[in-house]
């Protein structure tokens, strides 16, 4: 039990949850601004703009603070950026598909959720629900694929020799 607690409650995980929350906030704020700008229409385009802003923010914060990958050389970036974008593009399609389902099938765009002191539009609630799934998937891709440390015991022996 102690080992599981240490695996889950460590600096990396805490920072990832914090910056994942901040990334989600960037995503939601940009989404809300453009949703207002486009008068509630074109929500998938609005989501794409929000995704781009959130991914840019997430790359820098994940690289520097969460996984502590401090090198900015071309060789390191040519590995990290495509890996990061590949994983995020996968989660982008999950987010777009999920948002489409919530709006088109469940009609969340017609709902307002009242949480006593806070009212949230159905689209924002949908994005929050989808965001939880996306944050978990992005963490797994980032930890085990993109920012994997060479001295990580889970690293493949072939990776160490390269």
PALO-707948 format. One record per residue: z negated, x, y negated of N, C-alpha, C in turn; residue in three letters; residue number from 0. Coordinates in steps of 0.2 Angstrom, whole numbers, m for minus. Atoms other than C-alpha are relative to their C-alpha. Example, Ala and Ser with C-alpha at 12.3 -4.5 7.8 and 13.67 -1.06 7.14 Angstrom:
% PALO-707948
<<0, 4, 6>, <m39, 62, 22>, <0, 4, m6>, ALA, 0>
<<1, m4, 6>, <m36, 68, 5>, <m3, m4, m5>, SER, 1>
This chain:
% PALO-707948
<<0, 4, 6>, <0, 0, 0>, <0, 4, m6>, UNK, 0>
<<0, m4, 6>, <m4, 14, m12>, <7, 4, m1>, UNK, 1>
<<m7, m4, 0>, <13, 23, m8>, <5, m5, m3>, UNK, 2>
<<m5, 6, 3>, <22, 6, m12>, <m1, 0, m7>, UNK, 3>
<<2, 1, 7>, <12, 4, m28>, <3, 6, m4>, UNK, 4>
<<m3, m6, 3>, <17, 22, m33>, <7, 0, m1>, UNK, 5>
<<m7, 0, 0>, <35, 20, m29>, <2, m5, m5>, UNK, 6>
<<m2, 5, 5>, <36, 4, m40>, <m3, 1, m7>, UNK, 7>
<<3, m1, 7>, <24, 8, m54>, <0, 8, m2>, UNK, 8>
<<0, m7, 2>, <30, 25, m60>, <4, 0, m7>, UNK, 9>
<<m2, 0, 7>, <36, 31, m77>, <8, m2, 0>, UNK, 10>
<<m7, 2, 0>, <55, 29, m72>, <1, m8, 0>, UNK, 11>
<<0, 7, m1>, <52, 11, m66>, <m2, m4, m6>, UNK, 12>
<<2, 4, 6>, <42, 6, m81>, <5, 1, m6>, UNK, 13>
<<m5, m1, 5>, <54, 14, m93>, <7, m4, 1>, UNK, 14>
<<m6, 4, m2>, <69, 5, m84>, <m1, m7, m2>, UNK, 15>
<<2, 7, 2>, <60, m11, m86>, <0, m1, m7>, UNK, 16>
<<0, 0, 7>, <57, m8, m104>, <7, 0, m3>, UNK, 17>
<<m7, m1, 3>, <74, m2, m108>, <5, m5, 2>, UNK, 18>
<<m4, 5, m3>, <82, m15, m97>, <m2, m7, m4>, UNK, 19>
<<2, 5, 4>, <72, m28, m107>, <3, 0, m7>, UNK, 20>
<<m4, m1, 6>, <79, m20, m123>, <7, m1, 0>, UNK, 21>
<<m7, 1, m1>, <96, m20, m116>, <2, m8, 0>, UNK, 22>
<<0, 8, 0>, <94, m39, m112>, <0, m3, m7>, UNK, 23>
<<1, 3, 7>, <88, m42, m130>, <7, 2, m4>, UNK, 24>
<<m7, m1, 4>, <104, m33, m137>, <5, m4, 2>, UNK, 25>
<<m5, 4, m2>, <115, m43, m126>, <m1, m7, m2>, UNK, 26>
<<1, 6, 3>, <106, m59, m131>, <1, m1, m7>, UNK, 27>
<<m1, 1, 7>, <106, m56, m149>, <7, 0, m2>, UNK, 28>
<<m7, 0, 2>, <124, m51, m150>, <4, m6, 3>, UNK, 29>
<<m3, 7, m2>, <129, m66, m139>, <m1, m5, m5>, UNK, 30>
<<1, 6, 5>, <120, m78, m151>, <3, 1, m6>, UNK, 31>
<<m3, m1, 6>, <127, m70, m166>, <8, m2, 0>, UNK, 32>
<<m7, 2, m1>, <145, m72, m159>, <1, m7, 2>, UNK, 33>
<<m1, 7, m1>, <142, m88, m152>, <m1, m5, m6>, UNK, 34>
<<0, 4, 6>, <137, m95, m169>, <7, 1, m4>, UNK, 35>
<<m6, m1, 3>, <152, m86, m176>, <6, m4, 2>, UNK, 36>
<<m6, 4, m3>, <164, m94, m164>, <m2, m7, 1>, UNK, 37>
<<2, 7, 0>, <155, m111, m166>, <m1, m2, 7>, UNK, 38>
<<1, 2, m7>, <150, m111, m148>, <6, 0, 5>, UNK, 39>
<<m6, 0, m5>, <168, m110, m141>, <1, 8, 2>, UNK, 40>
<<m2, m7, m3>, <175, m95, m131>, <m7, 4, 2>, UNK, 41>
<<6, m3, m2>, <158, m91, m123>, <1, 6, 4>, UNK, 42>
<<m2, m6, m4>, <166, m79, m111>, <2, 6, m4>, UNK, 43>
<<m2, m5, 5>, <174, m69, m125>, <m7, 3, m3>, UNK, 44>
<<6, m2, 4>, <157, m69, m134>, <m5, 4, 5>, UNK, 45>
<<4, m4, m5>, <148, m63, m118>, <3, 7, 2>, UNK, 46>
<<m3, m7, m1>, <161, m49, m116>, <m2, 4, m6>, UNK, 47>
<<2, m4, 6>, <157, m43, m134>, <m7, 2, 1>, UNK, 48>
<<8, m2, m1>, <138, m44, m130>, <m1, 5, 6>, UNK, 49>
<<0, m5, m6>, <141, m35, m113>, <2, 7, m3>, UNK, 50>
<<m2, m7, 2>, <150, m20, m122>, <m5, 3, m4>, UNK, 51>
<<6, m3, 4>, <136, m18, m135>, <m6, 2, 5>, UNK, 52>
<<5, m2, m5>, <123, m19, m121>, <1, 6, 4>, UNK, 53>
<<m2, m5, m4>, <132, m7, m110>, <m1, 7, m4>, UNK, 54>
<<1, m6, 4>, <133, 6, m124>, <m7, 2, m1>, UNK, 55>
<<7, m1, 1>, <115, 4, m128>, <m3, 3, 7>, UNK, 56>
<<3, m2, m7>, <110, 5, m109>, <2, 7, 2>, UNK, 57>
<<m2, m7, m2>, <120, 21, m106>, <m4, 5, m3>, UNK, 58>
<<4, m5, 3>, <111, 31, m119>, <m7, m1, 2>, UNK, 59>
<<7, 1, m2>, <94, 24, m115>, <m2, 2, 7>, UNK, 60>
<<1, m2, m7>, <96, 26, m97>, <0, 7, 1>, UNK, 61>
<<m1, m7, m1>, <103, 43, m98>, <m6, 4, m3>, UNK, 62>
<<5, m4, 3>, <90, 50, m110>, <m7, m1, 2>, UNK, 63>
<<7, 1, m1>, <74, 41, m107>, <m2, m2, 7>, UNK, 64>
<<2, 2, m6>, <74, 33, m90>, <1, 5, 6>, UNK, 65>
<<m2, m5, m6>, <83, 45, m78>, <0, 7, m3>, UNK, 66>
<<1, m7, 3>, <81, 60, m90>, <6, 5, 1>, UNK, 67>
<<m6, m4, 0>, <99, 66, m89>, <1, 3, m7>, UNK, 68>
<<m1, m3, 7>, <99, 78, m104>, <6, 3, m2>, UNK, 69>
<<m6, m3, 1>, <115, 86, m102>, <6, m4, m3>, UNK, 70>
<<m6, 4, 3>, <130, 80, m113>, <6, 4, 1>, UNK, 71>
<<m6, m4, m1>, <143, 93, m106>, <5, m5, 3>, UNK, 72>
<<m6, 4, m2>, <160, 86, m102>, <0, m1, 8>, UNK, 73>
<<1, 0, m8>, <157, 90, m83>, <m5, m5, 2>, UNK, 74>
<<5, 5, m1>, <142, 79, m83>, <2, m7, m2>, UNK, 75>
<<m3, 7, 2>, <149, 65, m93>, <5, m3, 4>, UNK, 76>
<<m6, 3, m4>, <165, 64, m83>, <m2, m3, 6>, UNK, 77>
<<3, 3, m6>, <154, 60, m68>, <m4, m6, m2>, UNK, 78>
<<5, 5, 1>, <141, 49, m76>, <3, m6, m4>, UNK, 79>
<<m3, 6, 4>, <152, 38, m88>, <4, m4, 5>, UNK, 80>
<<m4, 4, m4>, <164, 32, m75>, <m4, m4, 5>, UNK, 81>
<<5, 3, m5>, <150, 29, m62>, <m4, m6, m3>, UNK, 82>
<<4, 5, 4>, <140, 20, m75>, <4, m7, m2>, UNK, 83>
<<m5, 6, 2>, <155, 9, m81>, <2, m4, 6>, UNK, 84>
<<m2, 4, m6>, <160, 5, m63>, <m6, m4, 2>, UNK, 85>
<<5, 4, m2>, <143, m1, m59>, <m1, m6, m4>, UNK, 86>
<<0, 5, 5>, <142, m11, m75>, <5, m5, 0>, UNK, 87>
<<m6, 4, 0>, <159, m18, m73>, <m1, m5, 6>, UNK, 88>
<<2, 4, m6>, <153, m25, m56>, <m5, m6, m2>, UNK, 89>
<<5, 5, 2>, <138, m33, m64>, <3, m5, m6>, UNK, 90>
<<m3, 4, 6>, <149, m39, m79>, <3, m6, 4>, UNK, 91>
<<m3, 6, m4>, <159, m50, m66>, <m5, m5, 3>, UNK, 92>
<<5, 4, m2>, <143, m56, m59>, <m3, m5, m6>, UNK, 93>
<<2, 4, 6>, <137, m61, m77>, <5, m5, m2>, UNK, 94>
<<m6, 5, 3>, <154, m69, m82>, <0, m6, 5>, UNK, 95>
<<0, 6, m5>, <154, m79, m65>, <m6, m4, m1>, UNK, 96>
<<6, 4, 1>, <136, m84, m67>, <0, m4, m6>, UNK, 97>
<<0, 3, 6>, <138, m89, m85>, <5, m6, 1>, UNK, 98>
<<m5, 5, 0>, <154, m99, m81>, <m3, m6, 5>, UNK, 99>
<<3, 5, m5>, <145, m108, m66>, <m6, m4, m4>, UNK, 100>
<<5, 3, 4>, <130, m112, m78>, <3, m5, m5>, UNK, 101>
<<m3, 4, 6>, <141, m119, m92>, <5, m5, 3>, UNK, 102>
<<m5, 5, m3>, <156, m127, m82>, <m3, m5, 5>, UNK, 103>
<<2, 4, m5>, <147, m133, m67>, <m7, m4, m1>, UNK, 104>
<<7, 3, 1>, <129, m136, m72>, <m1, m3, m7>, UNK, 105>
<<0, 2, 6>, <133, m140, m90>, <m6, 2, m5>, UNK, 106>
<<6, m3, 4>, <119, m129, m98>, <2, 0, m7>, UNK, 107>
<<m2, 0, 7>, <129, m128, m114>, <m2, m7, m4>, UNK, 108>
<<2, 6, 3>, <124, m146, m117>, <m8, m1, 0>, UNK, 109>
<<7, 1, 0>, <105, m143, m114>, <m4, 4, m5>, UNK, 110>
<<4, m4, 4>, <91, m137, m125>, <m7, 0, 4>, UNK, 111>
<<7, m1, m4>, <75, m130, m116>, <m5, 1, m5>, UNK, 112>
<<6, 0, 5>, <59, m133, m126>, <m6, 3, 4>, UNK, 113>
<<5, m4, m2>, <46, m120, m122>, <m6, 0, m5>, UNK, 114>
<<5, 1, 5>, <32, m127, m134>, <2, 3, m7>, UNK, 115>
<<m2, m3, 6>, <35, m115, m148>, <7, 3, m1>, UNK, 116>
<<m7, m3, 0>, <52, m109, m143>, <5, m5, 3>, UNK, 117>
<<m5, 4, m3>, <68, m119, m141>, <6, 5, 2>, UNK, 118>
<<m6, m5, m2>, <82, m110, m131>, <6, m5, 2>, UNK, 119>
<<m6, 4, m2>, <100, m116, m129>, <1, 1, 7>, UNK, 120>
<<m2, m1, m7>, <106, m118, m111>, <3, 6, 1>, UNK, 121>
<<m4, m6, m1>, <118, m104, m113>, <m5, 6, 0>, UNK, 122>
<<4, m6, 1>, <104, m92, m118>, <m5, 0, 7>, UNK, 123>
<<4, 0, m6>, <93, m98, m103>, <4, 2, 6>, UNK, 124>
<<m5, m2, m6>, <108, m96, m91>, <0, 8, m1>, UNK, 125>
<<m1, m7, 1>, <110, m78, m98>, <m7, 4, 2>, UNK, 126>
<<7, m3, m3>, <91, m74, m95>, <0, 0, 7>, UNK, 127>
<<0, 0, m8>, <92, m80, m77>, <5, 5, 3>, UNK, 128>
<<m5, m5, m2>, <108, m70, m74>, <m2, 7, m1>, UNK, 129>
<<3, m6, 2>, <100, m56, m83>, <m4, 4, 4>, UNK, 130>
<<5, m2, m5>, <86, m54, m71>, <4, 3, 6>, UNK, 131>
<<m4, m2, m6>, <99, m52, m56>, <3, 7, m2>, UNK, 132>
<<m4, m5, 3>, <110, m40, m67>, <m5, 6, m1>, UNK, 133>
<<4, m5, 1>, <95, m29, m72>, <m2, 4, 7>, UNK, 134>
<<2, m3, m6>, <89, m26, m54>, <6, 3, 4>, UNK, 135>
<<m6, m3, m2>, <107, m23, m48>, <2, 7, m3>, UNK, 136>
<<m1, m6, 4>, <110, m10, m62>, <m5, 5, 1>, UNK, 137>
<<5, m5, m2>, <94, m1, m58>, <2, 3, 6>, UNK, 138>
<<m2, m3, m7>, <99, 1, m40>, <6, 5, m1>, UNK, 139>
<<m6, m4, 1>, <116, 8, m45>, <m2, 6, m4>, UNK, 140>
<<2, m6, 4>, <109, 19, m58>, <m4, 5, 3>, UNK, 141>
<<5, m4, m3>, <95, 26, m48>, <3, 4, 6>, UNK, 142>
<<m2, m3, m6>, <104, 29, m32>, <7, 3, 0>, UNK, 143>
<<m7, m2, 1>, <122, 33, m38>, <1, 4, m6>, UNK, 144>
<<m3, m3, 6>, <125, 37, m56>, <m4, 6, m2>, UNK, 145>
<<4, m5, 3>, <110, 47, m62>, <m4, 3, 6>, UNK, 146>
<<4, m3, m5>, <104, 53, m45>, <m1, 8, m1>, UNK, 147>
<<1, m7, 2>, <96, 70, m47>, <1, 4, 6>, UNK, 148>
<<m2, m5, m5>, <102, 85, m37>, <m6, 1, 5>, UNK, 149>
<<5, m2, m5>, <85, 89, m30>, <m4, m6, 3>, UNK, 150>
<<3, 6, m3>, <81, 71, m25>, <1, 0, 7>, UNK, 151>
<<m1, m1, m7>, <77, 71, m7>, <5, m5, 4>, UNK, 152>
<<m4, 5, m3>, <88, 56, m4>, <8, 2, m1>, UNK, 153>
<<m6, m3, 2>, <103, 67, m10>, <3, 2, 7>, UNK, 154>
<<m3, m2, m5>, <116, 70, 3>, <1, 7, 0>, UNK, 155>
<<0, m7, m1>, <117, 88, 10>, <7, 2, m3>, UNK, 156>
<<m7, m2, 3>, <136, 89, 5>, <0, 0, m8>, UNK, 157>
<<1, 0, 7>, <131, 84, m13>, <m3, 7, m3>, UNK, 158>
<<4, m6, 2>, <119, 99, m14>, <4, 6, 0>, UNK, 159>
<<m4, m6, m1>, <132, 111, m8>, <6, 1, m5>, UNK, 160>
<<m5, 0, 5>, <145, 106, m21>, <m2, 3, m7>, UNK, 161>
